[in-house]
Amino acid sequence: MDKIKEFREQLGITQEELAKAINTSQGAISYYENSRRNIDLKTCRNITGFFIILGLNISLDDVFPPDAV
């Protein structure tokens, strides 16, 4: 399970603001946050990069933790 919502709320930004920043729709962000749609690597990187620009010291694995083996 990803942590998009957790980090987004920590930054105090809306789904709409995140969507505009990464050039997607608010609906897509909602689907990603609720695990109703798979997310591609490029979008994962865009989301993580945007969070970093806003000041979070995180990595891709922080936002999208690898599945436990």
CHARMM internal coordinates of N, CA and C (Angstrom, degrees):
IC EDIT
DIST 1 N 1 CA 1.4475
DIST 1 CA 1 C 1.5252
ANGL 1 N 1 CA 1 C 108.90
DIST 1 C 2 N 1.3266
ANGL 1 CA 1 C 2 N 115.51
DIHE 1 N 1 CA 1 C 2 N 134.14
DIST 2 N 2 CA 1.4578
ANGL 1 C 2 N 2 CA 119.42
DIHE 1 CA 1 C 2 N 2 CA -179.63
DIST 2 CA 2 C 1.5322
ANGL 2 N 2 CA 2 C 110.73
DIHE 1 C 2 N 2 CA 2 C -82.89
DIST 2 C 3 N 1.3129
ANGL 2 CA 2 C 3 N 114.73
DIHE 2 N 2 CA 2 C 3 N 169.66
DIST 3 N 3 CA 1.4567
ANGL 2 C 3 N 3 CA 121.26
DIHE 2 CA 2 C 3 N 3 CA -176.88
DIST 3 CA 3 C 1.5291
ANGL 3 N 3 CA 3 C 111.65
DIHE 2 C 3 N 3 CA 3 C -119.94
DIST 3 C 4 N 1.3205
ANGL 3 CA 3 C 4 N 116.85
DIHE 3 N 3 CA 3 C 4 N 31.92
DIST 4 N 4 CA 1.4578
ANGL 3 C 4 N 4 CA 120.58
DIHE 3 CA 3 C 4 N 4 CA -178.72
DIST 4 CA 4 C 1.5202
ANGL 4 N 4 CA 4 C 110.35
DIHE 3 C 4 N 4 CA 4 C -56.99
DIST 4 C 5 N 1.3186
ANGL 4 CA 4 C 5 N 116.79
DIHE 4 N 4 CA 4 C 5 N -51.60
DIST 5 N 5 CA 1.4601
ANGL 4 C 5 N 5 CA 120.68
DIHE 4 CA 4 C 5 N 5 CA -176.13
DIST 5 CA 5 C 1.5271
ANGL 5 N 5 CA 5 C 111.36
DIHE 4 C 5 N 5 CA 5 C -60.90
DIST 5 C 6 N 1.3177
ANGL 5 CA 5 C 6 N 116.37
DIHE 5 N 5 CA 5 C 6 N -43.06
DIST 6 N 6 CA 1.4648
ANGL 5 C 6 N 6 CA 120.84
DIHE 5 CA 5 C 6 N 6 CA -179.44
DIST 6 CA 6 C 1.5305
ANGL 6 N 6 CA 6 C 111.20
DIHE 5 C 6 N 6 CA 6 C -57.58
DIST 6 C 7 N 1.3233
ANGL 6 CA 6 C 7 N 117.40
DIHE 6 N 6 CA 6 C 7 N -49.41
DIST 7 N 7 CA 1.4575
ANGL 6 C 7 N 7 CA 120.86
DIHE 6 CA 6 C 7 N 7 CA -179.00
DIST 7 CA 7 C 1.5314
ANGL 7 N 7 CA 7 C 111.45
DIHE 6 C 7 N 7 CA 7 C -71.90
DIST 7 C 8 N 1.3195
ANGL 7 CA 7 C 8 N 117.21
DIHE 7 N 7 CA 7 C 8 N -36.96
DIST 8 N 8 CA 1.4682
ANGL 7 C 8 N 8 CA 120.53
DIHE 7 CA 7 C 8 N 8 CA 178.54
DIST 8 CA 8 C 1.5235
ANGL 8 N 8 CA 8 C 109.98
DIHE 7 C 8 N 8 CA 8 C -60.94
DIST 8 C 9 N 1.3216
ANGL 8 CA 8 C 9 N 116.50
DIHE 8 N 8 CA 8 C 9 N -46.06
DIST 9 N 9 CA 1.4607
ANGL 8 C 9 N 9 CA 120.10
DIHE 8 CA 8 C 9 N 9 CA -179.83
DIST 9 CA 9 C 1.5235
ANGL 9 N 9 CA 9 C 111.43
DIHE 8 C 9 N 9 CA 9 C -68.04
DIST 9 C 10 N 1.3168
ANGL 9 CA 9 C 10 N 117.04
DIHE 9 N 9 CA 9 C 10 N -35.27
DIST 10 N 10 CA 1.4628
ANGL 9 C 10 N 10 CA 120.86
DIHE 9 CA 9 C 10 N 10 CA 176.39
DIST 10 CA 10 C 1.5314
ANGL 10 N 10 CA 10 C 110.49
DIHE 9 C 10 N 10 CA 10 C -59.57
DIST 10 C 11 N 1.3229
ANGL 10 CA 10 C 11 N 116.18
DIHE 10 N 10 CA 10 C 11 N -36.50
DIST 11 N 11 CA 1.4609
ANGL 10 C 11 N 11 CA 121.41
DIHE 10 CA 10 C 11 N 11 CA 179.02
DIST 11 CA 11 C 1.5259
ANGL 11 N 11 CA 11 C 113.12
DIHE 10 C 11 N 11 CA 11 C -82.17
DIST 11 C 12 N 1.3182
ANGL 11 CA 11 C 12 N 116.80
DIHE 11 N 11 CA 11 C 12 N -12.81
DIST 12 N 12 CA 1.4522
ANGL 11 C 12 N 12 CA 120.87
DIHE 11 CA 11 C 12 N 12 CA 179.77
DIST 12 CA 12 C 1.5173
ANGL 12 N 12 CA 12 C 113.91
DIHE 11 C 12 N 12 CA 12 C 73.39
DIST 12 C 13 N 1.3331
ANGL 12 CA 12 C 13 N 116.64
DIHE 12 N 12 CA 12 C 13 N 32.77
DIST 13 N 13 CA 1.4589
ANGL 12 C 13 N 13 CA 119.81
DIHE 12 CA 12 C 13 N 13 CA 178.16
DIST 13 CA 13 C 1.5265
ANGL 13 N 13 CA 13 C 110.04
DIHE 12 C 13 N 13 CA 13 C -112.72
DIST 13 C 14 N 1.3096
ANGL 13 CA 13 C 14 N 115.32
DIHE 13 N 13 CA 13 C 14 N 153.77
DIST 14 N 14 CA 1.4595
ANGL 13 C 14 N 14 CA 121.59
DIHE 13 CA 13 C 14 N 14 CA -179.22
DIST 14 CA 14 C 1.5276
ANGL 14 N 14 CA 14 C 110.49
DIHE 13 C 14 N 14 CA 14 C -87.01
DIST 14 C 15 N 1.3236
ANGL 14 CA 14 C 15 N 114.78
DIHE 14 N 14 CA 14 C 15 N 166.15
DIST 15 N 15 CA 1.4665
ANGL 14 C 15 N 15 CA 119.59
DIHE 14 CA 14 C 15 N 15 CA 173.77
DIST 15 CA 15 C 1.5222
ANGL 15 N 15 CA 15 C 109.69
DIHE 14 C 15 N 15 CA 15 C -59.12
DIST 15 C 16 N 1.3138
ANGL 15 CA 15 C 16 N 116.84
DIHE 15 N 15 CA 15 C 16 N -40.10
DIST 16 N 16 CA 1.4689
ANGL 15 C 16 N 16 CA 121.55
DIHE 15 CA 15 C 16 N 16 CA -179.44
DIST 16 CA 16 C 1.5317
ANGL 16 N 16 CA 16 C 111.08
DIHE 15 C 16 N 16 CA 16 C -61.85
DIST 16 C 17 N 1.3284
ANGL 16 CA 16 C 17 N 117.20
DIHE 16 N 16 CA 16 C 17 N -43.46
DIST 17 N 17 CA 1.4649
ANGL 16 C 17 N 17 CA 120.40
DIHE 16 CA 16 C 17 N 17 CA 179.71
DIST 17 CA 17 C 1.5292
ANGL 17 N 17 CA 17 C 110.99
DIHE 16 C 17 N 17 CA 17 C -64.47
DIST 17 C 18 N 1.3179
ANGL 17 CA 17 C 18 N 116.58
DIHE 17 N 17 CA 17 C 18 N -42.30
DIST 18 N 18 CA 1.4653
ANGL 17 C 18 N 18 CA 120.20
DIHE 17 CA 17 C 18 N 18 CA 177.31
DIST 18 CA 18 C 1.5225
ANGL 18 N 18 CA 18 C 110.14
DIHE 17 C 18 N 18 CA 18 C -64.09
DIST 18 C 19 N 1.3104
ANGL 18 CA 18 C 19 N 116.56
DIHE 18 N 18 CA 18 C 19 N -44.02
DIST 19 N 19 CA 1.4663
ANGL 18 C 19 N 19 CA 120.94
DIHE 18 CA 18 C 19 N 19 CA -179.54
DIST 19 CA 19 C 1.5265
ANGL 19 N 19 CA 19 C 111.55
DIHE 18 C 19 N 19 CA 19 C -59.08
DIST 19 C 20 N 1.3303
ANGL 19 CA 19 C 20 N 116.83
DIHE 19 N 19 CA 19 C 20 N -46.21
DIST 20 N 20 CA 1.4732
ANGL 19 C 20 N 20 CA 120.20
DIHE 19 CA 19 C 20 N 20 CA 179.16
DIST 20 CA 20 C 1.5193
ANGL 20 N 20 CA 20 C 111.25
DIHE 19 C 20 N 20 CA 20 C -62.29
DIST 20 C 21 N 1.3379
ANGL 20 CA 20 C 21 N 116.09
DIHE 20 N 20 CA 20 C 21 N -39.79
DIST 21 N 21 CA 1.4570
ANGL 20 C 21 N 21 CA 120.57
DIHE 20 CA 20 C 21 N 21 CA -177.50
DIST 21 CA 21 C 1.5208
ANGL 21 N 21 CA 21 C 112.71
DIHE 20 C 21 N 21 CA 21 C -64.97
DIST 21 C 22 N 1.3184
ANGL 21 CA 21 C 22 N 117.73
DIHE 21 N 21 CA 21 C 22 N -31.09
DIST 22 N 22 CA 1.4682
ANGL 21 C 22 N 22 CA 120.23
DIHE 21 CA 21 C 22 N 22 CA -178.02
DIST 22 CA 22 C 1.5303
ANGL 22 N 22 CA 22 C 111.95
DIHE 21 C 22 N 22 CA 22 C -109.81
DIST 22 C 23 N 1.3266
ANGL 22 CA 22 C 23 N 115.67
DIHE 22 N 22 CA 22 C 23 N 10.17
DIST 23 N 23 CA 1.4667
ANGL 22 C 23 N 23 CA 121.90
DIHE 22 CA 22 C 23 N 23 CA 174.09
DIST 23 CA 23 C 1.5340
ANGL 23 N 23 CA 23 C 113.03
DIHE 22 C 23 N 23 CA 23 C 62.62
DIST 23 C 24 N 1.3245
ANGL 23 CA 23 C 24 N 114.82
DIHE 23 N 23 CA 23 C 24 N 52.63
DIST 24 N 24 CA 1.4614
ANGL 23 C 24 N 24 CA 120.81
DIHE 23 CA 23 C 24 N 24 CA 174.87
DIST 24 CA 24 C 1.5244
ANGL 24 N 24 CA 24 C 107.85
DIHE 23 C 24 N 24 CA 24 C -140.42
DIST 24 C 25 N 1.3035
ANGL 24 CA 24 C 25 N 118.01
DIHE 24 N 24 CA 24 C 25 N -172.35
DIST 25 N 25 CA 1.4601
ANGL 24 C 25 N 25 CA 121.13
DIHE 24 CA 24 C 25 N 25 CA -178.65
DIST 25 CA 25 C 1.5278
ANGL 25 N 25 CA 25 C 111.51
DIHE 24 C 25 N 25 CA 25 C -98.66
DIST 25 C 26 N 1.3067
ANGL 25 CA 25 C 26 N 115.25
DIHE 25 N 25 CA 25 C 26 N 157.51
DIST 26 N 26 CA 1.4672
ANGL 25 C 26 N 26 CA 120.77
DIHE 25 CA 25 C 26 N 26 CA 175.77
DIST 26 CA 26 C 1.5166
ANGL 26 N 26 CA 26 C 109.46
DIHE 25 C 26 N 26 CA 26 C -61.37
DIST 26 C 27 N 1.3181
ANGL 26 CA 26 C 27 N 116.92
DIHE 26 N 26 CA 26 C 27 N -37.61
DIST 27 N 27 CA 1.4639
ANGL 26 C 27 N 27 CA 121.52
DIHE 26 CA 26 C 27 N 27 CA 178.93
DIST 27 CA 27 C 1.5213
ANGL 27 N 27 CA 27 C 112.03
DIHE 26 C 27 N 27 CA 27 C -60.43
DIST 27 C 28 N 1.3324
ANGL 27 CA 27 C 28 N 116.61
DIHE 27 N 27 CA 27 C 28 N -40.27
DIST 28 N 28 CA 1.4653
ANGL 27 C 28 N 28 CA 120.31
DIHE 27 CA 27 C 28 N 28 CA 178.30
DIST 28 CA 28 C 1.5225
ANGL 28 N 28 CA 28 C 110.34
DIHE 27 C 28 N 28 CA 28 C -62.94
DIST 28 C 29 N 1.3338
ANGL 28 CA 28 C 29 N 116.94
DIHE 28 N 28 CA 28 C 29 N -42.63
DIST 29 N 29 CA 1.4666
ANGL 28 C 29 N 29 CA 120.35
DIHE 28 CA 28 C 29 N 29 CA 178.55
DIST 29 CA 29 C 1.5248
ANGL 29 N 29 CA 29 C 109.57
DIHE 28 C 29 N 29 CA 29 C -60.69
DIST 29 C 30 N 1.3114
ANGL 29 CA 29 C 30 N 117.05
DIHE 29 N 29 CA 29 C 30 N -43.26
DIST 30 N 30 CA 1.4636
ANGL 29 C 30 N 30 CA 121.21
DIHE 29 CA 29 C 30 N 30 CA 178.54
DIST 30 CA 30 C 1.5269
ANGL 30 N 30 CA 30 C 110.81
DIHE 29 C 30 N 30 CA 30 C -59.94
DIST 30 C 31 N 1.3201
ANGL 30 CA 30 C 31 N 116.38
DIHE 30 N 30 CA 30 C 31 N -45.17
DIST 31 N 31 CA 1.4646
ANGL 30 C 31 N 31 CA 120.27
DIHE 30 CA 30 C 31 N 31 CA 178.34
DIST 31 CA 31 C 1.5260
ANGL 31 N 31 CA 31 C 111.30
DIHE 30 C 31 N 31 CA 31 C -61.34
DIST 31 C 32 N 1.3438
ANGL 31 CA 31 C 32 N 117.22
DIHE 31 N 31 CA 31 C 32 N -43.41
DIST 32 N 32 CA 1.4596
ANGL 31 C 32 N 32 CA 120.60
DIHE 31 CA 31 C 32 N 32 CA 179.15
DIST 32 CA 32 C 1.5260
ANGL 32 N 32 CA 32 C 110.54
DIHE 31 C 32 N 32 CA 32 C -61.68
DIST 32 C 33 N 1.3291
ANGL 32 CA 32 C 33 N 116.27
DIHE 32 N 32 CA 32 C 33 N -45.55
DIST 33 N 33 CA 1.4598
ANGL 32 C 33 N 33 CA 120.37
DIHE 32 CA 32 C 33 N 33 CA -177.66
DIST 33 CA 33 C 1.5301
ANGL 33 N 33 CA 33 C 112.38
DIHE 32 C 33 N 33 CA 33 C -64.67
DIST 33 C 34 N 1.2980
ANGL 33 CA 33 C 34 N 116.83
DIHE 33 N 33 CA 33 C 34 N -29.63
DIST 34 N 34 CA 1.4625
ANGL 33 C 34 N 34 CA 121.18
DIHE 33 CA 33 C 34 N 34 CA -178.70
DIST 34 CA 34 C 1.5257
ANGL 34 N 34 CA 34 C 113.04
DIHE 33 C 34 N 34 CA 34 C -99.84
DIST 34 C 35 N 1.3339
ANGL 34 CA 34 C 35 N 116.14
DIHE 34 N 34 CA 34 C 35 N 11.80
DIST 35 N 35 CA 1.4738
ANGL 34 C 35 N 35 CA 123.01
DIHE 34 CA 34 C 35 N 35 CA 178.58
DIST 35 CA 35 C 1.5234
ANGL 35 N 35 CA 35 C 112.54
DIHE 34 C 35 N 35 CA 35 C 54.55
DIST 35 C 36 N 1.3282
ANGL 35 CA 35 C 36 N 115.82
DIHE 35 N 35 CA 35 C 36 N 35.54
DIST 36 N 36 CA 1.4665
ANGL 35 C 36 N 36 CA 119.66
DIHE 35 CA 35 C 36 N 36 CA 178.01
DIST 36 CA 36 C 1.5224
ANGL 36 N 36 CA 36 C 111.89
DIHE 35 C 36 N 36 CA 36 C -98.98
DIST 36 C 37 N 1.3197
ANGL 36 CA 36 C 37 N 116.16
DIHE 36 N 36 CA 36 C 37 N -4.97
DIST 37 N 37 CA 1.4621
ANGL 36 C 37 N 37 CA 120.68
DIHE 36 CA 36 C 37 N 37 CA 177.69
DIST 37 CA 37 C 1.5192
ANGL 37 N 37 CA 37 C 108.17
DIHE 36 C 37 N 37 CA 37 C -144.52
DIST 37 C 38 N 1.3137
ANGL 37 CA 37 C 38 N 116.69
DIHE 37 N 37 CA 37 C 38 N 138.29
DIST 38 N 38 CA 1.4622
ANGL 37 C 38 N 38 CA 120.66
DIHE 37 CA 37 C 38 N 38 CA 175.58
DIST 38 CA 38 C 1.5179
ANGL 38 N 38 CA 38 C 109.55
DIHE 37 C 38 N 38 CA 38 C -72.43
DIST 38 C 39 N 1.3073
ANGL 38 CA 38 C 39 N 115.11
DIHE 38 N 38 CA 38 C 39 N 148.15
DIST 39 N 39 CA 1.4596
ANGL 38 C 39 N 39 CA 121.02
DIHE 38 CA 38 C 39 N 39 CA -176.61
DIST 39 CA 39 C 1.5252
ANGL 39 N 39 CA 39 C 108.99
DIHE 38 C 39 N 39 CA 39 C -115.72
DIST 39 C 40 N 1.3314
ANGL 39 CA 39 C 40 N 116.73
DIHE 39 N 39 CA 39 C 40 N 135.69
DIST 40 N 40 CA 1.4582
ANGL 39 C 40 N 40 CA 120.10
DIHE 39 CA 39 C 40 N 40 CA -178.49
DIST 40 CA 40 C 1.5311
ANGL 40 N 40 CA 40 C 110.38
DIHE 39 C 40 N 40 CA 40 C -84.22
DIST 40 C 41 N 1.3200
ANGL 40 CA 40 C 41 N 115.92
DIHE 40 N 40 CA 40 C 41 N 162.31
DIST 41 N 41 CA 1.4556
ANGL 40 C 41 N 41 CA 122.14
DIHE 40 CA 40 C 41 N 41 CA -175.06
DIST 41 CA 41 C 1.5314
ANGL 41 N 41 CA 41 C 111.97
DIHE 40 C 41 N 41 CA 41 C -60.28
DIST 41 C 42 N 1.3154
ANGL 41 CA 41 C 42 N 117.62
DIHE 41 N 41 CA 41 C 42 N -40.43
DIST 42 N 42 CA 1.4699
ANGL 41 C 42 N 42 CA 120.58
DIHE 41 CA 41 C 42 N 42 CA -179.65
DIST 42 CA 42 C 1.5237
ANGL 42 N 42 CA 42 C 110.33
DIHE 41 C 42 N 42 CA 42 C -60.29
DIST 42 C 43 N 1.3146
ANGL 42 CA 42 C 43 N 117.76
DIHE 42 N 42 CA 42 C 43 N -43.75
DIST 43 N 43 CA 1.4588
ANGL 42 C 43 N 43 CA 121.45
DIHE 42 CA 42 C 43 N 43 CA 179.28
DIST 43 CA 43 C 1.5227
ANGL 43 N 43 CA 43 C 110.47
DIHE 42 C 43 N 43 CA 43 C -66.58
DIST 43 C 44 N 1.3214
ANGL 43 CA 43 C 44 N 117.29
DIHE 43 N 43 CA 43 C 44 N -39.58
DIST 44 N 44 CA 1.4721
ANGL 43 C 44 N 44 CA 121.01
DIHE 43 CA 43 C 44 N 44 CA 175.90
DIST 44 CA 44 C 1.5218
ANGL 44 N 44 CA 44 C 110.12
DIHE 43 C 44 N 44 CA 44 C -57.36
DIST 44 C 45 N 1.3082
ANGL 44 CA 44 C 45 N 115.91
DIHE 44 N 44 CA 44 C 45 N -45.91
DIST 45 N 45 CA 1.4651
ANGL 44 C 45 N 45 CA 120.39
DIHE 44 CA 44 C 45 N 45 CA 179.68
DIST 45 CA 45 C 1.5184
ANGL 45 N 45 CA 45 C 111.48
DIHE 44 C 45 N 45 CA 45 C -65.17
DIST 45 C 46 N 1.3235
ANGL 45 CA 45 C 46 N 117.09
DIHE 45 N 45 CA 45 C 46 N -39.74
DIST 46 N 46 CA 1.4681
ANGL 45 C 46 N 46 CA 120.44
DIHE 45 CA 45 C 46 N 46 CA 179.43
DIST 46 CA 46 C 1.5344
ANGL 46 N 46 CA 46 C 111.26
DIHE 45 C 46 N 46 CA 46 C -63.47
DIST 46 C 47 N 1.3165
ANGL 46 CA 46 C 47 N 116.23
DIHE 46 N 46 CA 46 C 47 N -43.63
DIST 47 N 47 CA 1.4687
ANGL 46 C 47 N 47 CA 120.50
DIHE 46 CA 46 C 47 N 47 CA 179.54
DIST 47 CA 47 C 1.5234
ANGL 47 N 47 CA 47 C 109.94
DIHE 46 C 47 N 47 CA 47 C -64.06
DIST 47 C 48 N 1.3236
ANGL 47 CA 47 C 48 N 116.65
DIHE 47 N 47 CA 47 C 48 N -48.78
DIST 48 N 48 CA 1.4675
ANGL 47 C 48 N 48 CA 120.45
DIHE 47 CA 47 C 48 N 48 CA -179.71
DIST 48 CA 48 C 1.5239
ANGL 48 N 48 CA 48 C 110.64
DIHE 47 C 48 N 48 CA 48 C -61.28
DIST 48 C 49 N 1.3122
ANGL 48 CA 48 C 49 N 117.22
DIHE 48 N 48 CA 48 C 49 N -43.37
DIST 49 N 49 CA 1.4591
ANGL 48 C 49 N 49 CA 121.28
DIHE 48 CA 48 C 49 N 49 CA 178.90
DIST 49 CA 49 C 1.5175
ANGL 49 N 49 CA 49 C 112.41
DIHE 48 C 49 N 49 CA 49 C -60.98
DIST 49 C 50 N 1.3186
ANGL 49 CA 49 C 50 N 116.77
DIHE 49 N 49 CA 49 C 50 N -40.40
DIST 50 N 50 CA 1.4650
ANGL 49 C 50 N 50 CA 120.61
DIHE 49 CA 49 C 50 N 50 CA 178.54
DIST 50 CA 50 C 1.5221
ANGL 50 N 50 CA 50 C 110.50
DIHE 49 C 50 N 50 CA 50 C -65.15
DIST 50 C 51 N 1.3252
ANGL 50 CA 50 C 51 N 117.21
DIHE 50 N 50 CA 50 C 51 N -42.59
DIST 51 N 51 CA 1.4632
ANGL 50 C 51 N 51 CA 120.50
DIHE 50 CA 50 C 51 N 51 CA 177.50
DIST 51 CA 51 C 1.5301
ANGL 51 N 51 CA 51 C 110.72
DIHE 50 C 51 N 51 CA 51 C -61.32
DIST 51 C 52 N 1.3153
ANGL 51 CA 51 C 52 N 117.43
DIHE 51 N 51 CA 51 C 52 N -38.49
DIST 52 N 52 CA 1.4659
ANGL 51 C 52 N 52 CA 121.71
DIHE 51 CA 51 C 52 N 52 CA 178.46
DIST 52 CA 52 C 1.5261
ANGL 52 N 52 CA 52 C 110.26
DIHE 51 C 52 N 52 CA 52 C -65.72
DIST 52 C 53 N 1.3250
ANGL 52 CA 52 C 53 N 117.03
DIHE 52 N 52 CA 52 C 53 N -43.28
DIST 53 N 53 CA 1.4694
ANGL 52 C 53 N 53 CA 120.81
DIHE 52 CA 52 C 53 N 53 CA 177.98
DIST 53 CA 53 C 1.5270
ANGL 53 N 53 CA 53 C 110.67
DIHE 52 C 53 N 53 CA 53 C -58.26
DIST 53 C 54 N 1.3344
ANGL 53 CA 53 C 54 N 116.04
DIHE 53 N 53 CA 53 C 54 N -35.16
DIST 54 N 54 CA 1.4645
ANGL 53 C 54 N 54 CA 120.25
DIHE 53 CA 53 C 54 N 54 CA -179.37
DIST 54 CA 54 C 1.5278
ANGL 54 N 54 CA 54 C 112.61
DIHE 53 C 54 N 54 CA 54 C -81.38
DIST 54 C 55 N 1.3330
ANGL 54 CA 54 C 55 N 117.22
DIHE 54 N 54 CA 54 C 55 N 1.65
DIST 55 N 55 CA 1.4515
ANGL 54 C 55 N 55 CA 119.80
DIHE 54 CA 54 C 55 N 55 CA 170.76
DIST 55 CA 55 C 1.5116
ANGL 55 N 55 CA 55 C 118.13
DIHE 54 C 55 N 55 CA 55 C 112.79
DIST 55 C 56 N 1.3287
ANGL 55 CA 55 C 56 N 117.95
DIHE 55 N 55 CA 55 C 56 N -0.50
DIST 56 N 56 CA 1.4587
ANGL 55 C 56 N 56 CA 118.61
DIHE 55 CA 55 C 56 N 56 CA 178.61
DIST 56 CA 56 C 1.5236
ANGL 56 N 56 CA 56 C 109.83
DIHE 55 C 56 N 56 CA 56 C -80.30
DIST 56 C 57 N 1.3076
ANGL 56 CA 56 C 57 N 116.33
DIHE 56 N 56 CA 56 C 57 N 140.36
DIST 57 N 57 CA 1.4556
ANGL 56 C 57 N 57 CA 122.39
DIHE 56 CA 56 C 57 N 57 CA 176.02
DIST 57 CA 57 C 1.5302
ANGL 57 N 57 CA 57 C 107.28
DIHE 56 C 57 N 57 CA 57 C -99.19
DIST 57 C 58 N 1.3322
ANGL 57 CA 57 C 58 N 115.48
DIHE 57 N 57 CA 57 C 58 N 83.70
DIST 58 N 58 CA 1.4621
ANGL 57 C 58 N 58 CA 122.10
DIHE 57 CA 57 C 58 N 58 CA -173.63
DIST 58 CA 58 C 1.5183
ANGL 58 N 58 CA 58 C 110.31
DIHE 57 C 58 N 58 CA 58 C -135.49
DIST 58 C 59 N 1.3173
ANGL 58 CA 58 C 59 N 114.71
DIHE 58 N 58 CA 58 C 59 N 168.79
DIST 59 N 59 CA 1.4614
ANGL 58 C 59 N 59 CA 121.29
DIHE 58 CA 58 C 59 N 59 CA 174.94
DIST 59 CA 59 C 1.5239
ANGL 59 N 59 CA 59 C 108.70
DIHE 58 C 59 N 59 CA 59 C -122.31
DIST 59 C 60 N 1.3010
ANGL 59 CA 59 C 60 N 115.72
DIHE 59 N 59 CA 59 C 60 N 172.66
DIST 60 N 60 CA 1.4626
ANGL 59 C 60 N 60 CA 121.54
DIHE 59 CA 59 C 60 N 60 CA 177.33
DIST 60 CA 60 C 1.5263
ANGL 60 N 60 CA 60 C 110.39
DIHE 59 C 60 N 60 CA 60 C -57.06
DIST 60 C 61 N 1.3240
ANGL 60 CA 60 C 61 N 116.87
DIHE 60 N 60 CA 60 C 61 N -40.32
DIST 61 N 61 CA 1.4665
ANGL 60 C 61 N 61 CA 120.80
DIHE 60 CA 60 C 61 N 61 CA -179.49
DIST 61 CA 61 C 1.5233
ANGL 61 N 61 CA 61 C 112.70
DIHE 60 C 61 N 61 CA 61 C -68.36
DIST 61 C 62 N 1.3312
ANGL 61 CA 61 C 62 N 117.99
DIHE 61 N 61 CA 61 C 62 N -23.97
DIST 62 N 62 CA 1.4685
ANGL 61 C 62 N 62 CA 120.11
DIHE 61 CA 61 C 62 N 62 CA 176.47
DIST 62 CA 62 C 1.5266
ANGL 62 N 62 CA 62 C 110.52
DIHE 61 C 62 N 62 CA 62 C -69.55
DIST 62 C 63 N 1.3104
ANGL 62 CA 62 C 63 N 116.77
DIHE 62 N 62 CA 62 C 63 N -41.49
DIST 63 N 63 CA 1.4578
ANGL 62 C 63 N 63 CA 121.49
DIHE 62 CA 62 C 63 N 63 CA -178.10
DIST 63 CA 63 C 1.5260
ANGL 63 N 63 CA 63 C 110.76
DIHE 62 C 63 N 63 CA 63 C -80.44
DIST 63 C 64 N 1.3156
ANGL 63 CA 63 C 64 N 116.15
DIHE 63 N 63 CA 63 C 64 N -37.87
DIST 64 N 64 CA 1.4605
ANGL 63 C 64 N 64 CA 122.71
DIHE 63 CA 63 C 64 N 64 CA -177.36
DIST 64 CA 64 C 1.5265
ANGL 64 N 64 CA 64 C 108.38
DIHE 63 C 64 N 64 CA 64 C -125.11
DIST 64 C 65 N 1.3384
ANGL 64 CA 64 C 65 N 117.32
DIHE 64 N 64 CA 64 C 65 N 76.22
DIST 65 N 65 CA 1.4650
ANGL 64 C 65 N 65 CA 120.66
DIHE 64 CA 64 C 65 N 65 CA -177.02
DIST 65 CA 65 C 1.5212
ANGL 65 N 65 CA 65 C 111.78
DIHE 64 C 65 N 65 CA 65 C -59.78
DIST 65 C 66 N 1.3415
ANGL 65 CA 65 C 66 N 115.99
DIHE 65 N 65 CA 65 C 66 N 137.90
DIST 66 N 66 CA 1.4643
ANGL 65 C 66 N 66 CA 118.64
DIHE 65 CA 65 C 66 N 66 CA 176.70
DIST 66 CA 66 C 1.5259
ANGL 66 N 66 CA 66 C 110.11
DIHE 65 C 66 N 66 CA 66 C -62.38
DIST 66 C 67 N 1.2976
ANGL 66 CA 66 C 67 N 116.10
DIHE 66 N 66 CA 66 C 67 N 149.35
DIST 67 N 67 CA 1.4590
ANGL 66 C 67 N 67 CA 120.47
DIHE 66 CA 66 C 67 N 67 CA 177.27
DIST 67 CA 67 C 1.5162
ANGL 67 N 67 CA 67 C 110.20
DIHE 66 C 67 N 67 CA 67 C -62.12
DIST 67 C 68 N 1.3128
ANGL 67 CA 67 C 68 N 116.60
DIHE 67 N 67 CA 67 C 68 N 140.84
DIST 68 N 68 CA 1.4622
ANGL 67 C 68 N 68 CA 120.43
DIHE 67 CA 67 C 68 N 68 CA 176.02
DIST 68 CA 68 C 1.5109
ANGL 68 N 68 CA 68 C 109.27
DIHE 67 C 68 N 68 CA 68 C -68.60
DIST 68 C 69 N 1.2834
ANGL 68 CA 68 C 69 N 116.62
DIHE 68 N 68 CA 68 C 69 N 137.61
DIST 69 N 69 CA 1.4646
ANGL 68 C 69 N 69 CA 121.24
DIHE 68 CA 68 C 69 N 69 CA -178.95
DIST 69 CA 69 C 1.4979
ANGL 69 N 69 CA 69 C 110.25
DIHE 68 C 69 N 69 CA 69 C -93.53
END
COOR INIT
IC SEED 1 N 1 CA 1 C
IC BUILD
